């Protein structure tokens, strides 16, 4: 395989990792918040914990983006 093709595949893998990291962080945050709202507190706190954990998920996504962007091996 040529080095140009290897570099292209490596970059494609890195960019797909970024997208999945952002999506998973947000979905996990929303999932935890929804679970706490509806299963643990029986809807008494709905939608507040979902929104709070959505914010945590977005913050984690930005932190992951920052960590990936600041890696030295790119």
C-alpha positions in Angstrom: 0.0 0.0 0.0 1.4 3.4 -0.9 2.3 5.9 1.9 -0.2 8.4 0.6 -3.1 5.9 1.0 -1.9 4.9 4.4 -1.8 8.6 5.5 -5.3 9.1 4.1 -6.7 6.1 6.0 -5.0 7.2 9.2 -6.5 10.7 9.0 -9.9 9.2 8.2 -9.7 7.0 11.3 -8.7 10.0 13.5 -11.6 12.1 12.2 -14.1 9.3 12.7 -12.8 8.9 16.3 -13.5 12.6 16.9 -17.0 12.3 15.7 -17.8 9.2 17.7 -16.2 10.7 20.8 -18.4 13.8 20.7 -21.6 11.8 20.0 -21.0 9.2 22.7 -20.1 11.8 25.3 -23.4 13.6 24.7 -25.5 10.5 24.5 -24.1 9.1 27.7 -24.7 12.3 29.5 -28.3 12.5 28.3 -28.8 8.8 29.1 -27.6 9.1 32.7 -29.7 12.2 33.2 -32.8 10.6 31.7 -32.3 7.5 33.9 -31.9 9.5 37.0 -35.0 11.6 36.2 -37.3 8.8 35.3 -36.1 5.7 37.2 -34.5 6.9 40.4 -36.6 10.0 41.1 -39.8 8.9 39.4 -40.1 11.9 37.2 -40.1 14.4 40.1 -36.9 16.1 38.8 -37.8 15.9 35.1 -36.3 17.4 32.9 -33.7 19.1 35.1 -31.3 16.2 35.6 -31.5 15.4 31.9 -30.5 19.0 31.0 -27.8 19.1 33.6 -26.2 15.9 32.4 -26.6 17.0 28.8 -24.4 20.0 29.8 -21.9 17.6 31.4 -21.9 15.5 28.2 -21.3 18.6 26.0 -18.5 19.7 28.4 -16.9 16.2 28.2 -17.2 16.3 24.4 -15.3 19.7 24.3 -12.7 18.4 26.7 -12.2 15.3 24.5 -11.9 17.5 21.4 -9.3 19.7 23.2 -7.3 16.7 24.3 -7.3 15.2 20.8 -6.3 18.5 19.3 -3.4 19.1 21.7 -1.9 15.6 21.3 1.7 15.8 20.1 1.6 12.9 17.6 -0.7 14.6 15.1 
